[in-house]
Amino acid sequence: MEKTKTFPLRYTVYALSIAGLVGSLVVALILDAGYIFPIVFGAFATLGTYDLLQRKHTVSRNYPIMANFRYLLEAAGPEIRQYFIQSDTEERPFSREQRSVVYQRAKNVLDKRPFGSQLGMYNEGFEWMNHSLAPTRLADSDFRILIGKNCEKPYSASVFNISAMSFGSLSANAILSLNTGARMGGFYHDTGEGSISRYHRQPGGDLVWEIGSSYFGCRHKDGSFNEDMFRESASLEQVKMIEVKLSQGAKPGHGGILPGAKVTPEIAEARGVAVGEDCVSPASHSAFSTPVGLLEFIDHLRELSGGKPVGFKLAIGHPWEWFAIVKAMLETGRKPDFIVVDGGEGGTGAAPLEFINRLGTPMTEALLLVHNTLVGTNLRDDIAIGAAGKITSAFNIARTLALGADWCNAARGYMFSLGCIQALNCHTGRCPSGVATQDPRRSNKLDVKHKSQRVYNYHKNTLDALQNLLEASGLRHPSELGPEHIVRRVSKTEVSSYLDLFPFLEPGALLEGKTGLTVFDKYWEFARPDTFEPPDFILKLRETKLR
């Protein structure tokens, strides 16, 4: 190919920088006019020379200096879209409207809106709640649900609590603020799998202790479960329930690692590891490997804790694995006191893009499967269900309870109440609001007294809004919410209530084999209480592409 002999226009800025350097330097030497311009032009000329000589970025070699403006705009693109382009109702991942209502309720300022809804009420998927011509009047909004009614020490929980976020993922001041707000409002704070830190204990708010596959806070040096350490922490009055984490919505089926460089003395103290040692969370537990083993482990934890409610959290994946756990309950008579369903839309845990976008069942379908299975096997009365997945408002709570949950948890909503601006820097350590970082220069700017009040306000005002919804619907408690109360537009000309839109099993229907639902008809019969292994027909399908 013939080489062009003309000067490439893409080098123009570089050439002008060199010319400006020479010209400004001459003027500065002759007229003693100062060296500001030579320094500026010299910096650009140096950058252009580096761009031409480096070999990593072809765009920079072809467009010296100018390519850097492209990289700068690309890096600032998310912020530009978020602050200047994104509409109030565009959910990526949370809309401006969703964030604004949290901020306003956390600040205890007016959260009313003028001039009607900005939402497309005739768009497919729009949902609303039916009201009553005979509204009720409720005394207060402190709605509670009893968990572990068959335990020695049942727990009366709020219907809206703080979901699992570990110290290490969140800063010390963020944990202090969340737990202080939880104490003020009488709701619980899930520790996350990073265990109970000094910052969880200091304020005295109710805790749900999450036990993950790494057994942080109750582990031997080899990473196995340590009964004595568990008994000691589980006996704390502040610990109200124990939650075994099987999987989480942000990255189901995926382990994790906190590099040793980030394991500070405080994190090491909470997790029971050495300072500077990598904190590895395996993808699966070592204390059990079968559905029956899981239930035996839960019973053992209940005994060690002195009779406190013990349950597990999971994101739904293969249906036969969930069915295997339920069959183990039926066969052994052992049952968890509660189950927390974590939707695939979970997001506080940093994870690979494919895991965030394409792995794990979304909360609606996951919750329906868990609720229906327990109803269909006559287990629902003994097992409470919590749910989490992008819950920030009273309507989010109402629709989730209508689908079968007893209470809701939220993580990102409470992060917003702390001042999170959705900068999407949670995994970098450069959180601008001091919430998701261990950099003391950032986190120390988060004022605990001020932010804990915001956490309390957000919880209180959200439940006040739920109270208003219940009153308008003629209801007296969130437990009365059912699928008949929520309506969804399924087309421009058709709407359906959840009762008509989703399948709901009759009590005992699964035991009688009368479900008429594909997921139960196809997998229930083949699930086994002694293994998580897939049915034989699934294994055979994996051996060939001839399906």
C-alpha positions in Angstrom: 0.0 0.0 0.0 1.4 3.4 -1.0 2.4 5.6 1.9 0.6 9.0 2.2 3.0 11.9 1.9 0.7 14.5 3.5 0.8 15.6 7.1 -1.8 13.7 9.1 -4.4 16.1 10.5 -4.8 13.8 13.5 -1.3 15.0 14.6 -2.4 18.7 14.5 -2.8 19.1 18.3 0.5 17.5 18.9 2.2 19.7 16.3 0.6 22.9 17.7 1.8 21.9 21.2 5.4 21.6 20.0 5.1 24.9 18.1 3.5 26.6 21.1 6.3 25.3 23.4 9.0 26.6 21.1 7.2 30.0 20.6 6.3 30.6 24.2 9.7 29.6 25.4 11.3 32.1 23.0 9.0 34.9 24.1 9.6 34.0 27.8 13.4 34.1 27.4 13.4 37.3 25.3 10.7 39.3 27.1 11.0 37.7 30.5 7.2 37.1 30.3 7.1 34.1 32.8 7.0 30.4 32.1 3.3 29.5 32.6 2.7 29.0 28.8 5.9 27.0 28.2 4.9 24.7 31.1 1.4 24.2 29.7 2.6 23.6 26.1 5.5 21.5 27.4 3.1 19.2 29.3 1.0 18.7 26.2 4.0 18.1 24.0 5.4 15.5 26.5 2.0 13.8 26.6 1.9 13.6 22.8 5.4 12.2 22.6 4.5 9.6 25.2 1.4 8.7 23.2 3.4 8.2 20.1 6.1 6.1 21.7 3.9 3.8 23.9 2.7 0.6 22.3 -0.4 -0.4 24.4 -3.0 1.9 22.9 -3.3 2.2 19.2 -5.8 5.0 19.4 -3.3 7.1 21.4 -0.5 6.4 18.9 -2.8 7.5 16.0 -4.3 10.4 17.8 -1.7 11.8 20.2 -3.1 14.0 22.9 -6.6 14.0 21.4 -7.2 10.3 22.4 -6.8 11.3 26.1 -9.8 13.6 25.8 -11.8 10.6 24.5 -10.7 8.5 27.5 -11.6 11.3 29.8 -15.1 11.6 28.4 -15.5 7.8 28.4 -14.6 7.7 32.1 -17.0 10.5 32.9 -19.7 9.0 30.7 -21.7 7.3 33.5 -21.7 10.4 35.7 -22.7 12.6 32.7 -25.6 10.3 31.9 -26.7 10.0 35.5 -26.6 13.7 36.4 -27.5 15.4 33.0 -29.2 12.9 30.7 -31.0 10.2 32.7 -34.7 10.8 33.2 -36.3 10.8 36.6 -37.9 7.4 36.0 -35.1 5.5 34.1 -34.0 2.6 36.4 -30.3 2.1 35.8 -30.0 0.5 38.3 -32.1 2.8 40.5 -34.0 5.8 39.0 -33.6 9.3 40.2 -37.1 9.2 41.5 -36.4 6.0 43.5 -33.3 7.6 45.0 -34.9 10.9 45.6 -37.7 9.5 47.7 -35.2 7.7 49.9 -33.1 10.8 50.3 -36.2 12.9 51.2 -37.5 10.4 53.7 -34.1 10.0 55.2 -33.8 13.7 55.6 -37.4 14.0 57.0 -38.4 16.4 54.3 -41.5 16.6 52.1 -41.7 13.7 49.7 -44.8 14.8 47.9 -45.0 15.2 44.1 -46.9 17.8 42.1 -48.9 17.5 38.8 -49.5 13.8 38.7 -47.5 10.7 38.0 -44.5 10.7 35.6 -44.9 7.0 35.1 -46.5 5.4 32.0 -49.7 3.9 33.4 -50.6 2.4 30.1 -47.2 0.8 29.5 -47.0 -3.0 29.8 -45.7 -4.0 33.2 -47.1 -1.0 35.1 -48.4 -2.0 38.6 -50.7 -0.5 41.2 -52.5 -1.3 44.4 -56.3 -1.5 44.7 -57.9 0.8 47.3 -61.1 0.5 49.3 -64.2 2.6 49.7 -64.1 1.6 53.4 -60.6 2.7 54.5 -59.2 1.9 57.9 -57.4 3.9 60.5 -54.4 2.4 62.1 -52.8 3.4 65.4 -49.2 3.3 64.2 -46.8 1.9 61.6 -44.7 -0.4 63.8 -45.7 -3.5 61.9 -44.0 -6.7 63.2 -43.9 -10.4 62.4 -43.0 -13.2 64.8 -40.2 -15.4 63.6 -39.4 -18.8 65.2 -42.7 -19.2 67.0 -41.6 -22.8 67.9 -38.3 -21.6 69.3 -37.4 -21.0 72.9 -36.5 -17.4 71.9 -38.7 -16.2 69.1 -38.0 -12.8 67.6 -40.6 -10.1 66.8 -39.1 -8.5 63.7 -40.0 -5.3 61.8 -41.4 -5.9 58.3 -38.6 -3.8 56.9 -35.0 -4.4 57.9 -31.3 -3.9 56.8 -30.1 -6.6 54.5 -26.7 -8.3 54.6 -23.7 -6.0 54.1 -20.4 -6.9 55.8 -17.9 -4.7 57.6 -15.1 -4.7 55.1 -17.5 -4.1 52.2 -18.9 -1.1 54.1 -16.9 1.3 56.2 -16.8 1.4 60.0 -18.8 4.6 60.1 -21.4 3.2 57.8 -21.9 0.1 60.0 -22.1 2.3 63.1 -24.7 4.4 61.5 -26.8 1.5 60.2 -26.8 -0.3 63.6 -27.5 2.9 65.5 -30.4 3.6 63.2 -31.7 0.1 63.7 -31.5 0.4 67.5 -33.4 3.7 67.3 -36.1 2.3 65.1 -36.4 -1.2 66.5 -35.5 -3.1 63.4 -32.7 -5.6 62.6 -29.4 -5.2 61.0 -28.0 -8.3 59.1 -24.2 -8.5 59.6 -23.4 -10.0 56.2 -21.0 -12.9 56.1 -18.1 -10.8 57.4 -19.4 -11.6 60.9 -20.0 -9.4 64.0 -17.5 -6.5 64.2 -16.9 -4.1 67.0 -18.9 -1.6 65.0 -22.0 -3.9 64.9 -21.8 -4.4 68.7 -21.1 -0.9 69.8 -24.5 0.8 69.2 -26.5 -2.2 70.5 -29.0 -2.6 67.6 -30.6 -6.0 66.9 -28.5 -8.3 64.8 -29.1 -11.2 62.5 -25.8 -13.0 62.3 -25.1 -14.3 58.8 -22.9 -17.5 58.6 -21.3 -17.9 55.2 -19.2 -20.7 53.8 -16.1 -19.2 55.3 -17.6 -19.3 58.8 -16.1 -15.9 59.7 -16.3 -15.3 63.4 -16.8 -19.0 64.1 -14.0 -20.8 62.3 -10.9 -22.9 63.0 -7.6 -21.8 61.4 -8.3 -24.3 58.5 -11.6 -22.5 57.8 -13.9 -25.2 59.2 -16.8 -24.4 61.6 -15.9 -23.7 65.2 -18.7 -24.6 67.7 -17.2 -22.8 70.7 -16.6 -19.5 68.9 -20.2 -19.7 67.5 -21.7 -20.4 70.9 -19.9 -17.5 72.4 -21.1 -14.9 69.8 -24.6 -16.4 69.3 -25.3 -16.1 73.0 -25.0 -12.3 72.8 -28.3 -10.7 73.6 -27.9 -8.4 70.6 -27.9 -11.4 68.2 -31.6 -12.2 67.6 -31.4 -14.7 64.8 -28.8 -16.8 62.9 -28.9 -17.0 59.0 -26.9 -19.6 57.1 -26.0 -18.1 53.7 -26.3 -20.6 50.9 -26.1 -18.1 48.1 -26.8 -14.4 47.4 -28.5 -12.6 44.6 -25.5 -10.6 43.5 -23.3 -13.6 42.7 -25.0 -16.9 43.4 -22.8 -20.0 43.2 -19.7 -17.8 43.4 -17.1 -17.6 46.1 -15.2 -14.5 47.0 -11.9 -13.2 48.2 -10.8 -10.2 50.2 -7.1 -9.7 49.4 -4.8 -9.8 52.3 -3.7 -6.2 51.6 -7.2 -5.1 52.6 -7.4 -7.3 55.8 -6.9 -4.7 58.5 -6.6 -5.5 62.2 -10.3 -4.6 62.7 -11.5 -6.9 59.8 -9.2 -9.7 61.0 -10.7 -9.3 64.5 -14.2 -9.7 63.3 -13.6 -12.5 60.9 -11.2 -14.5 62.9 -8.3 -14.5 60.4 -4.8 -13.2 60.4 -4.0 -9.6 59.5 -2.8 -9.4 55.9 -4.1 -12.9 55.1 -6.4 -13.4 52.1 -10.1 -13.9 53.2 -11.4 -16.7 51.0 -15.1 -17.5 50.9 -15.6 -20.9 49.2 -18.5 -21.4 46.8 -20.0 -24.0 49.1 -20.1 -25.0 52.8 -17.8 -27.6 54.4 -20.1 -28.2 57.4 -22.7 -30.0 55.2 -23.0 -31.3 51.6 -26.6 -32.6 51.4 -30.1 -31.2 52.1 -30.4 -33.4 55.2 -27.0 -32.2 56.3 -28.1 -28.6 56.0 -31.1 -29.1 58.2 -29.0 -31.0 60.8 -26.6 -28.1 60.8 -29.5 -25.6 61.3 -30.8 -27.7 64.3 -27.3 -27.8 65.7 -26.9 -24.0 65.5 -30.3 -23.5 67.1 -29.1 -25.7 70.0 -25.8 -23.9 70.3 -27.5 -20.5 70.3 -29.8 -21.3 73.1 -33.0 -21.7 71.1 -32.8 -18.6 68.8 -34.5 -18.7 65.4 -32.2 -20.2 62.7 -32.8 -20.1 59.0 -31.1 -19.8 55.7 -30.8 -17.4 52.8 -30.6 -18.4 49.2 -31.0 -17.3 45.6 -33.0 -19.8 43.6 -31.2 -21.7 40.9 -31.9 -25.3 39.9 -35.4 -26.0 41.1 -34.6 -29.6 42.1 -32.0 -28.4 44.6 -34.6 -26.3 46.4 -37.1 -29.2 46.2 -34.5 -31.5 47.7 -34.3 -29.3 50.8 -38.1 -29.3 51.2 -38.2 -33.1 50.8 -35.5 -33.3 53.5 -37.8 -31.3 55.7 -40.7 -33.7 55.1 -38.5 -36.8 55.6 -36.7 -35.7 58.8 -39.2 -33.3 60.4 -36.4 -30.8 60.8 -37.3 -27.3 59.6 -35.6 -23.9 59.5 -37.5 -21.1 61.3 -37.2 -18.8 58.3 -36.0 -18.6 54.8 -34.7 -15.4 53.1 -35.2 -15.3 49.4 -32.5 -13.2 47.7 -33.5 -12.0 44.2 -31.1 -12.1 41.3 -31.4 -8.3 41.1 -29.3 -8.1 44.3 -26.3 -5.8 43.8 -24.3 -4.6 46.8 -21.7 -7.4 46.3 -19.3 -6.6 43.5 -19.5 -9.5 41.0 -18.6 -10.3 37.3 -21.0 -8.7 34.8 -22.4 -12.1 33.7 -23.3 -12.9 37.3 -25.0 -9.6 37.9 -27.0 -9.6 34.7 -27.6 -13.3 33.8 -27.3 -15.6 36.8 -29.9 -16.2 39.5 -33.7 -16.1 39.5 -35.3 -12.6 40.0 -37.1 -12.1 43.3 -40.7 -12.3 42.0 -40.3 -15.8 40.5 -38.0 -17.0 43.3 -40.3 -15.9 46.0 -43.3 -17.5 44.3 -41.5 -20.8 44.0 -40.5 -20.9 47.6 -43.9 -19.7 48.9 -45.8 -22.2 46.7 -43.6 -25.1 47.6 -44.0 -24.5 51.3 -47.8 -24.0 50.9 -48.1 -27.1 48.7 -46.3 -29.2 51.3 -48.2 -27.8 54.4 -44.9 -26.3 55.8 -45.7 -22.6 55.3 -47.2 -22.0 58.7 -44.0 -23.1 60.5 -41.5 -21.2 58.3 -41.4 -17.4 57.9 -40.2 -16.0 54.6 -38.2 -12.8 54.1 -37.4 -11.4 50.7 -34.9 -8.9 49.2 -34.4 -7.4 45.8 -34.4 -3.7 44.9 -36.9 -2.8 47.6 -36.8 0.9 48.4 -40.5 2.1 48.8 -43.7 1.2 50.6 -45.2 -0.1 47.4 -42.2 -2.4 46.9 -42.8 -3.8 50.3 -46.5 -4.2 49.7 -46.1 -6.1 46.4 -43.5 -8.3 47.9 -45.7 -9.2 50.9 -48.6 -9.8 48.4 -46.5 -12.4 46.6 -46.0 -14.4 49.8 -43.3 -12.9 51.9 -43.7 -12.0 55.6 -41.1 -9.3 55.7 -38.6 -7.5 53.5 -34.9 -6.6 53.7 -33.1 -3.8 51.8 -29.4 -3.1 51.3 -29.1 -0.4 48.7 -32.1 1.5 50.0 -30.4 1.9 53.4 -27.1 2.8 51.6 -29.0 5.7 49.9 -30.2 6.8 53.3 -26.5 7.0 54.4 -25.8 9.3 51.4 -24.8 6.9 48.7 -25.1 8.7 45.3 -25.0 5.6 43.1 -21.5 6.4 41.9 -21.0 2.7 41.1 -17.5 2.7 42.7 -18.3 0.2 45.5 -15.7 -2.2 44.4 -12.8 0.3 43.9 -12.4 1.7 47.5 -13.0 5.2 46.1 -16.7 5.6 47.3 -17.2 9.4 47.3 -19.8 9.2 50.1 -17.6 7.2 52.5 -20.1 4.3 52.6 -18.4 1.4 50.7 -14.7 2.0 51.4 -12.0 1.3 53.9 -10.1 4.4 53.1 -10.3 6.4 56.4 -9.7 9.7 54.5 -13.1 9.1 52.9 -15.1 7.1 55.5 -14.2 9.4 58.4 -16.1 12.1 56.7 -19.4 10.2 57.2 -20.9 11.6 60.4 -22.4 8.8 62.5 -24.8 10.9 64.5 -26.2 12.6 61.5 -26.4 9.5 59.2 -27.9 7.2 61.9 -30.8 9.6 62.3 -31.3 9.4 58.5 -31.4 5.6 58.7 -34.0 5.8 61.4 -36.0 8.4 59.4 -36.0 6.4 56.2 -37.3 3.3 58.0 -39.9 5.2 59.9 -41.2 7.3 57.0 -41.3 4.3 54.7 -43.4 2.3 57.2 -45.6 5.4 57.6 -46.1 5.3 53.9 -46.9 1.6 54.1 -49.4 2.4 56.8 -51.1 4.9 54.5 -51.3 2.3 51.7 -52.8 -0.3 54.0 -55.4 2.2 55.4 -56.4 3.3 51.8 -56.8 -0.4 50.9 -59.0 -1.2 54.0 -56.4 -3.4 55.6 -55.1 -3.5 59.2 -51.7 -5.2 59.0 -49.2 -6.0 56.2 -49.9 -9.8 56.8 -53.4 -9.2 55.2 -51.8 -8.3 51.9 -52.4 -10.8 49.2 -52.1 -11.3 45.4 -55.6 -9.8 45.0 -54.4 -6.4 46.1 -51.8 -5.8 43.3 -52.7 -5.3 39.7 -50.4 -5.4 36.6 -51.0 -4.1 33.1 -50.2 -7.0 30.8 -51.1 -5.1 27.5 -52.5 -1.8 26.4 -56.0 -3.2 26.8 -55.7 -5.9 29.5 -54.9 -5.9 33.3 -54.7 -8.7 35.8 -54.4 -9.0 39.5 -51.5 -11.1 40.9 -54.1 -13.6 41.9 -55.0 -14.2 38.3 -51.6 -13.6 36.8 -49.5 -15.9 39.0 -50.2 -19.5 40.1 -50.8 -20.0 43.8 -51.0 -23.6 45.2 -53.7 -24.8 47.6 -52.4 -26.1 50.9 -51.1 -29.7 50.5 -51.5 -29.6 46.7 -47.9 -30.7 46.1 -48.2 -33.7 48.4 -51.3 -34.7 46.5 -49.7 -34.2 43.1 -52.3 -31.7 42.0 -50.3 -28.6 40.9 -50.7 -28.5 37.2 -47.5 -26.4 37.1 -44.6 -27.5 34.9 -41.8 -26.8 37.4 -43.4 -29.1 40.0 -44.5 -31.8 37.5 -41.1 -32.0 36.0 -38.7 -31.9 38.9 -40.5 -32.5 42.3 -40.8 -36.3 41.8 -37.1 -36.7 41.1 -35.6 -34.5 43.9 -33.9 -36.4 46.6 -33.5 -35.3 50.3 -30.0 -36.9 50.5 -28.3 -35.1 47.6 -28.2 -31.9 45.6 -27.4 -33.9 42.5 -29.7 -33.4 39.5 -32.2 -36.0 38.4 -31.0 -38.8 36.2 -32.8 -37.5 33.1 -30.9 -34.2 33.5 -27.6 -36.0 33.8 -28.3 -37.9 30.6 -29.2 -34.7 28.8 -25.8 -33.3 29.7 -24.1 -36.2 27.9 -25.4 -35.3 24.5 -26.5 -32.4 22.3 -29.2 -34.7 20.8 -32.1 -33.4 22.9 
